[in-house]
Amino acid sequence: MMEKQTIAVVEVGEDYTDRLRTIEVENCSLAQAQQLASDLGYQVIVEHCTIVHTTDDTHIIVTVKPKEEGEE
């Protein structure tokens, strides 16, 4: 049975965090989740990414830098 996982892309600013996107996946590593966020145009903060196991599934937290003004 495949394990359900949730990738949470979280923007981390100087004094805030903001969940930008939630992606449901199966069998994804932390490195794959980071690459996915990078492919979506986010600048990943590798040292703050983590995996959290819950009773129902696994949450992969991918932290990203805020986009600069004018970036899309």
PyMOL commands that set and color helices and strands:
alter all, ss='L'
color gray80, all
select helices_A, chain A and resi 30-39+46-48
alter helices_A, ss='H'
color red, helices_A
select strands_A, chain A and resi 4-12+17-26+50-53+58-64
alter strands_A, ss='S'
color yellow, strands_A
deselect
rebuild
show_as cartoon
